[in-house]
Amino acid sequence: MALRPAGPARRWRPARAAALLLAALVLTAAACGGNGGGDGAPPAPRARTAPPDHAGDRVGTLSVGSAQGPRECTASVVHSPGRNLLVTAAHCVVPDPPDPLEDLVFTPGYRNGASPYGSWPVSAMTVDPRWTEDADPEYDVAFLTVPPVGGRRIEDVVGANALAGAGGAGQAVSVTGYPNRGEEPITCSGRTSALSPTQQRFDCDGFVNGTSGSPWVTGAGEVVGVIGGYQEGGDTALTSYSITFDDRVTALYRQATAAPEAGGPGTGEVTGNTKAPRSTGGPSL
C-alpha cells in the first residue's frame, strides 16, 4: 500500500488487475454508502492502544538490523510444524521486486523500547513469484522463517495463531499492528467486508505507516488476512485491505513449511525466487 510502508509509495504494474479492483471498490462504496459517517451511517471505529496480553505478544515489529532499527512493517507468528514461521505482507519484504530486503528482524511484543522476548532474525522468505515478478496485488502475502534464538523456537516462546483454511467477508476480527511513529501496538475490532471476490476490507481509523502486515485474527485465533493487497493495504488510515485467505495463501503456506530452514540469520533467501537479496541500509523515513 502507499500509506503504510516506510519507503516511497509503490506504483501498480498489473494495469488490468488495478482496473478490476478499482471497479470493485466503486461498486462496494456505492453499495455500502462509503466508509461510514455519511448519510446517517455510523462512523468507523478508531484504533486504540493494544493492552499487554499473551495473544498480542504474537505480533511484533519488522525492522532492519535490530529492534531499534528503521521500521518496515508488522508481522505475527503463525502455527507451523517447524514452529518457526511468521506471516506478513509481501510488499513489506519485497517492496521493490524482484529483490528482497536484507537484515530484517522480528521483535514480538515490542513496547516502549522493551523487547521482552528478544529479536529474531529472518532467515528465509516465501513469496509468490507473481509478486516478485509483477507486484501482483492478488499475491501480497509472505511467510518468513526465523531460526531458533537461545535454543528456543519462536512459537514455543510466544505461541502462534492458526492459519485459516478459508477466509471470506463478514468475519469478526481484531487487527493489531505497529505504527512506525509509535512505541506501542494499536488494535481495533470489527467485521470484514468484500472488496472483490479475492480482496477484503476492514474499516477502522488509525492504521498508518508501519501497520502493513498486521494480522486479521478471529475470536478462534485464526488469521484470515494481513494488511496488504489492494493499494498495498490502503491509501488512507480509515480503511485497510487484505487479499482473501484462500487456496492461494494455503499453497504458499505449504511451500513455506516444506522448504528446508535457511542456514543463517539475515540472509533473506526467497523460496521460489532466484534473485539475490539486497541490503537497504535502512528504509527512507
C-alpha positions as a printed NumPy array, in Angstrom:
array([[  0.   ,   0.   ,   0.   ],
       [  1.049,   3.563,  -0.443],
       [  0.458,   4.913,   3.04 ],
       [  1.904,   2.372,   5.445],
       [  5.379,   1.328,   4.238],
       [  8.327,   3.338,   5.458],
       [  9.664,   3.672,   1.92 ],
       [  8.202,   5.572,  -1.043],
       [  4.8  ,   4.71 ,  -2.474],
       [  4.646,   1.834,  -4.912],
       [  3.334,   2.075,  -8.442],
       [  0.961,  -0.62 ,  -9.619],
       [  2.236,  -2.662, -12.507],
       [ -0.621,  -5.035, -13.484],
       [ -2.974,  -2.469, -15.02 ],
       [ -5.764,  -4.953, -15.673],
       [ -5.833,  -6.079, -12.051],
       [ -5.825,  -2.475, -10.891],
       [ -8.757,  -1.62 , -13.128],
       [-10.778,  -4.583, -11.926],
       [-10.103,  -3.786,  -8.278],
       [-10.948,  -0.114,  -8.757],
       [-14.264,  -1.09 , -10.296],
       [-14.934,  -3.39 ,  -7.356],
       [-14.108,  -0.572,  -4.952],
       [-16.569,   1.784,  -6.642],
       [-19.306,  -0.832,  -6.556],
       [-18.641,  -1.654,  -2.914],
       [-18.675,   2.007,  -1.903],
       [-21.943,   2.554,  -3.725],
       [-23.499,  -0.49 ,  -2.084],
       [-22.496,   0.304,   1.481],
       [-22.576,   4.089,   1.401],
       [-18.854,   4.729,   1.836],
       [-16.677,   4.335,   4.903],
       [-19.202,   5.46 ,   7.473],
       [-20.115,   8.787,   8.943],
       [-22.059,   9.946,   5.867],
       [-25.804,   9.737,   5.095],
       [-26.554,   8.745,   8.651],
       [-24.174,   5.789,   8.651],
       [-22.227,   5.302,  11.888],
       [-18.585,   6.415,  11.759],
       [-15.876,   3.795,  11.557],
       [-14.338,   2.85 ,  14.917],
       [-10.914,   4.134,  15.85 ],
       [ -7.932,   2.016,  16.836],
       [ -6.75 ,   2.164,  20.435],
       [ -3.565,   1.167,  22.212],
       [ -3.446,  -2.613,  22.479],
       [ -3.334,  -3.858,  26.083],
       [ -0.423,  -6.126,  27.012],
       [ -1.585,  -9.736,  26.724],
       [ -0.364, -13.111,  25.561],
       [ -2.212, -13.004,  22.228],
       [ -0.713,  -9.603,  21.462],
       [  2.78 , -10.924,  22.103],
       [  2.475, -12.953,  18.895],
       [  2.501,  -9.687,  16.946],
       [  5.674,  -7.662,  16.563],
       [  7.695,  -5.175,  14.566],
       [  9.7  ,  -5.915,  11.43 ],
       [ 12.754,  -3.685,  11.424],
       [ 16.186,  -3.509,   9.837],
       [ 19.186,  -4.701,  11.844],
       [ 17.738,  -4.554,  15.359],
       [ 14.6  ,  -3.78 ,  17.334],
       [ 15.689,  -0.136,  17.38 ],
       [ 16.49 ,  -0.106,  13.666],
       [ 14.348,   1.515,  10.974],
       [ 10.841,   0.056,  10.989],
       [  9.446,  -1.672,   7.932],
       [  6.134,  -3.278,   8.889],
       [  4.267,  -5.58 ,  11.269],
       [  4.369,  -9.387,  11.333],
       [  2.951, -12.143,  13.529],
       [  3.644, -15.758,  14.442],
       [  1.556, -18.363,  12.63 ],
       [  1.483, -22.027,  13.618],
       [  3.72 , -24.334,  11.591],
       [  5.254, -27.79 ,  12.015],
       [  8.68 , -26.18 ,  12.455],
       [  7.275, -23.692,  14.992],
       [  9.327, -21.002,  13.253],
       [  7.022, -19.145,  10.863],
       [  5.725, -15.576,  10.557],
       [  3.152, -14.072,   8.209],
       [  3.189, -10.53 ,   6.817],
       [  2.574,  -8.707,   3.528],
       [  4.811,  -9.406,   0.533],
       [  5.321,  -5.684,  -0.104],
       [  6.877,  -5.44 ,   3.368],
       [  9.745,  -7.756,   2.494],
       [  9.985,  -7.294,  -1.287],
       [  8.966,  -3.636,  -1.65 ],
       [ 10.848,  -3.2  ,  -4.921],
       [ 10.595,  -6.515,  -6.814],
       [ 12.414,  -8.684,  -7.501],
       [ 14.945,  -8.163,  -4.694],
       [ 14.041,  -8.765,  -1.039],
       [ 15.079,  -6.643,   1.887],
       [ 18.013,  -7.856,   3.947],
       [ 18.803,  -7.953,   7.675],
       [ 15.177,  -7.954,   8.816],
       [ 14.46 ,  -8.84 ,  12.439],
       [ 11.165,  -9.618,  14.151],
       [ 10.592,  -8.329,  17.679],
       [  7.433,  -9.829,  19.216],
       [  5.654,  -7.943,  21.967],
       [  7.745,  -4.8  ,  21.458],
       [  6.529,  -1.967,  23.683],
       [  8.06 ,   1.352,  24.758],
       [ 11.582,   0.353,  23.777],
       [ 11.401,  -3.009,  25.557],
       [ 11.844,  -6.339,  23.745],
       [ 10.603,  -8.889,  26.297],
       [ 11.206, -11.866,  24.008],
       [ 14.252, -10.603,  22.142],
       [ 14.627, -10.115,  18.403],
       [ 14.523, -12.943,  15.862],
       [ 16.448, -12.592,  12.571],
       [ 14.616, -13.506,   9.379],
       [ 16.495, -16.281,   7.596],
       [ 14.161, -17.034,   4.675],
       [ 11.116, -15.623,   2.899],
       [  8.43 , -17.425,   0.929],
       [  6.792, -15.084,  -1.575],
       [  4.71 , -15.963,  -4.63 ],
       [  6.577, -15.338,  -7.924],
       [  3.606, -13.325,  -9.137],
       [  4.54 , -10.743,  -6.527],
       [  8.314, -10.865,  -7.007],
       [  7.962, -10.642, -10.797],
       [  4.938,  -8.388, -11.287],
       [  3.971,  -6.939,  -7.864],
       [  0.55 ,  -8.501,  -8.401],
       [ -1.683,  -7.27 ,  -5.514],
       [ -3.532, -10.583,  -5.602],
       [ -0.444, -12.207,  -4.03 ],
       [  0.567,  -9.621,  -1.432],
       [  1.346, -12.04 ,   1.411],
       [  4.608, -13.587,   2.618],
       [  5.783, -16.181,   5.094],
       [  9.061, -15.627,   6.93 ],
       [ 11.247, -18.219,   8.631],
       [ 13.117, -17.343,  11.821],
       [ 15.75 , -19.686,  13.291],
       [ 15.905, -20.565,  16.995],
       [ 17.277, -17.995,  19.404],
       [ 18.932, -19.29 ,  22.546],
       [ 17.897, -22.799,  21.564],
       [ 14.187, -21.932,  21.529],
       [ 11.797, -21.59 ,  18.614],
       [  9.588, -18.544,  18.327],
       [  6.297, -20.435,  18.62 ],
       [  7.462, -22.126,  21.812],
       [  8.166, -18.707,  23.305],
       [  5.09 , -16.636,  22.38 ],
       [  2.627, -19.101,  20.875],
       [  1.03 , -18.717,  17.458],
       [ -2.207, -18.045,  15.646],
       [ -3.565, -20.657,  13.268],
       [ -3.767, -20.038,   9.529],
       [ -7.406, -20.064,   8.426],
       [ -8.204, -22.746,   5.885],
       [-10.671, -20.457,   4.122],
       [-11.403, -16.793,   4.585],
       [-14.321, -14.678,   3.477],
       [-16.223, -11.484,   4.119],
       [-18.329, -10.807,   7.186],
       [-15.976, -12.242,   9.776],
       [-15.461, -10.604,  13.155],
       [-11.742,  -9.901,  13.565],
       [ -9.258,  -7.967,  15.636],
       [ -6.412,  -6.238,  13.793],
       [ -3.236,  -5.383,  15.704],
       [ -0.175,  -3.584,  14.369],
       [  2.667,  -1.17 ,  14.996],
       [  2.599,   2.39 ,  13.632],
       [  6.12 ,   3.47 ,  12.712],
       [  5.941,   6.553,  14.901],
       [  4.503,   4.744,  17.918],
       [  6.119,   2.78 ,  20.713],
       [  3.069,   0.635,  21.427],
       [  0.852,  -1.513,  19.206],
       [ -2.664,  -0.439,  18.284],
       [ -5.691,  -2.682,  17.869],
       [ -9.251,  -2.496,  16.568],
       [-12.137,  -4.945,  16.261],
       [-14.836,  -5.098,  13.609],
       [-16.175,  -7.1  ,  10.69 ],
       [-14.572,  -7.641,   7.322],
       [-16.435,  -6.893,   4.119],
       [-15.842,  -7.817,   0.487],
       [-13.992,  -5.523,  -1.882],
       [-13.97 ,  -8.16 ,  -4.619],
       [-14.128, -11.971,  -4.696],
       [-10.402, -12.082,  -3.874],
       [ -9.901,  -8.945,  -1.741],
       [-11.437,  -7.861,   1.56 ],
       [-11.612,  -4.639,   3.582],
       [-11.666,  -3.578,   7.229],
       [-12.889,  -0.144,   8.316],
       [-11.177,   1.324,  11.376],
       [ -9.371,   4.628,  11.674],
       [ -5.734,   4.801,  12.759],
       [ -3.831,   2.182,  10.745],
       [ -0.975,   4.268,   9.389],
       [  2.659,   3.79 ,   8.318],
       [  4.124,   0.595,   9.753],
       [  0.898,  -1.382,  10.102],
       [  1.208,  -3.236,   6.791],
       [  1.312,  -6.957,   7.537],
       [ -0.878,  -6.611,  10.645],
       [ -2.828,  -9.857,  11.144],
       [ -6.619, -10.058,  10.985],
       [ -7.421, -12.554,  13.737],
       [-10.789, -14.142,  14.532],
       [-12.056, -14.943,  18.005],
       [-10.969, -18.52 ,  17.373],
       [ -7.375, -17.371,  16.912],
       [ -7.26 , -17.853,  13.132],
       [ -5.532, -15.42 ,  10.779],
       [ -7.85 , -14.604,   7.876],
       [ -5.876, -11.701,   6.407],
       [ -2.961,  -9.279,   6.739],
       [ -2.967,  -5.607,   5.802],
       [ -1.85 ,  -5.582,   2.175],
       [ -3.308,  -6.377,  -1.238],
       [ -5.285,  -3.573,  -2.881],
       [ -3.322,  -0.29 ,  -2.724],
       [ -0.729,  -2.324,  -0.76 ],
       [ -3.218,  -2.248,   2.121],
       [ -4.891,   1.133,   1.7  ],
       [ -4.166,   4.766,   0.863],
       [ -5.904,   6.144,   3.953],
       [ -5.784,   5.375,   7.663],
       [ -9.527,   4.75 ,   7.686],
       [ -9.813,   1.631,   5.511],
       [ -7.426,  -1.322,   5.263],
       [ -7.373,  -4.154,   2.752],
       [ -6.134,  -7.741,   2.523],
       [ -6.226, -10.478,  -0.037],
       [ -8.764, -13.145,   0.843],
       [ -7.031, -16.046,   2.556],
       [ -7.972, -18.883,   0.217],
       [ -6.142, -21.586,  -1.722],
       [ -3.52 , -19.059,  -2.9  ],
       [ -2.381, -18.486,   0.678],
       [ -2.737, -22.135,   1.657],
       [ -0.471, -23.161,  -1.224],
       [  2.146, -20.593,  -0.254],
       [  1.993, -21.736,   3.383],
       [  2.575, -25.344,   2.316],
       [  5.567, -24.22 ,   0.285],
       [  6.948, -22.33 ,   3.278],
       [  6.536, -25.247,   5.661],
       [  8.024, -27.728,   3.191],
       [ 11.122, -25.651,   2.474],
       [ 14.308, -26.503,   4.382],
       [ 15.162, -23.964,   7.045],
       [ 17.651, -21.353,   5.882],
       [ 21.114, -21.733,   7.292],
       [ 21.982, -18.316,   8.683],
       [ 20.353, -15.193,  10.051],
       [ 19.595, -12.254,   7.837],
       [ 20.191, -14.   ,   4.525],
       [ 16.762, -13.098,   3.217],
       [ 16.671, -16.117,   0.913],
       [ 13.439, -16.141,  -1.094],
       [ 11.894, -19.517,  -1.796],
       [ 10.886, -19.838,  -5.426],
       [ 12.883, -16.797,  -6.484],
       [ 16.482, -16.953,  -7.664],
       [ 17.323, -13.283,  -7.209],
       [ 19.889, -12.455,  -4.553],
       [ 18.789, -10.27 ,  -1.629],
       [ 19.826,  -6.669,  -1.393],
       [ 20.817,  -4.563,   1.588],
       [ 18.847,  -1.364,   2.008],
       [ 20.927,   0.301,   4.688],
       [ 17.511,   1.03 ,   6.208],
       [ 14.38 ,   2.406,   4.542],
       [ 13.866,   6.091,   3.929],
       [ 11.599,   7.656,   6.543]])
